[in-house]
């Protein structure tokens, strides 16, 4: 399983509104292409860009930018964030 769970913090929520991005904790072995494909398939959206970073706890976080025709807020509400 590539996508583990959505990563929601105050900063992630601000980025969601401002930059149309979603953040997920992902499998440490997953690459950006695999993450992009998984998000597009799971949520039926078009992904423009994926950025990854390792957290201080050694977990991998993916910041996924959606295309303008897809709303990150809509996906977040489907996930139960709001």
C-alpha positions in Angstrom: 0.0 0.0 0.0 1.6 3.2 -1.2 -0.7 5.8 0.5 -0.9 5.2 4.3 -3.1 8.1 5.5 -3.8 11.8 4.9 -1.5 14.1 6.9 -3.5 17.0 8.4 -2.0 19.8 10.4 -2.7 23.5 10.5 0.0 24.2 8.0 -1.3 21.4 5.7 -4.8 22.9 5.9 -3.5 26.4 4.9 -1.6 24.8 2.0 -4.7 23.0 1.0 -6.6 26.3 0.6 -3.8 28.3 -0.8 -2.0 25.9 -3.1 -4.6 23.2 -3.9 -2.3 20.6 -2.3 -3.0 17.5 -0.2 -0.4 15.8 2.1 -0.1 12.1 2.7 2.1 9.8 4.7 3.3 7.2 2.2 5.4 4.1 2.0 9.0 4.9 2.5 10.0 2.9 -0.6 7.5 4.6 -2.9 8.7 6.9 -5.6 7.0 10.1 -6.9 5.6 8.4 -9.9 4.0 5.6 -7.8 2.6 8.2 -5.4 1.1 10.2 -8.3 -0.5 7.2 -9.9 -1.9 6.0 -6.5 -3.5 9.4 -5.7 -4.9 9.8 -9.2 -6.4 6.3 -9.0 -7.8 6.6 -5.5 -9.4 10.0 -5.8 -10.0 10.3 -9.5 -8.0 13.6 -9.8 -5.2 14.9 -12.0 -1.9 15.4 -10.1 0.5 18.1 -11.4 3.4 17.6 -9.0 4.5 15.4 -6.1 7.1 16.6 -3.6 8.4 14.2 -0.9 10.3 14.6 2.4 11.4 12.5 5.3 10.0 13.5 8.7 12.3 13.6 11.8 10.6 10.3 12.8 11.8 8.6 9.6 8.4 8.5 7.8 7.9 9.8 4.3 5.5 12.6 3.6 4.2 13.4 0.1 2.9 16.9 -0.8 0.6 16.4 -3.9 -0.4 19.4 -6.0 -3.7 18.9 -7.9 -4.6 20.5 -11.2 -6.8 23.6 -11.1 -9.9 21.7 -12.2 -9.7 19.5 -9.1 -10.4 20.9 -5.7 -8.2 19.7 -2.8 -10.9 21.0 -0.4 -13.4 18.6 -2.0 -11.1 15.7 -1.6 -10.3 16.7 2.0 -14.0 16.8 2.8 -14.5 13.3 1.3 -11.7 12.2 3.6 -13.5 13.6 6.5 -11.0 16.3 7.3 -13.6 19.1 7.5 
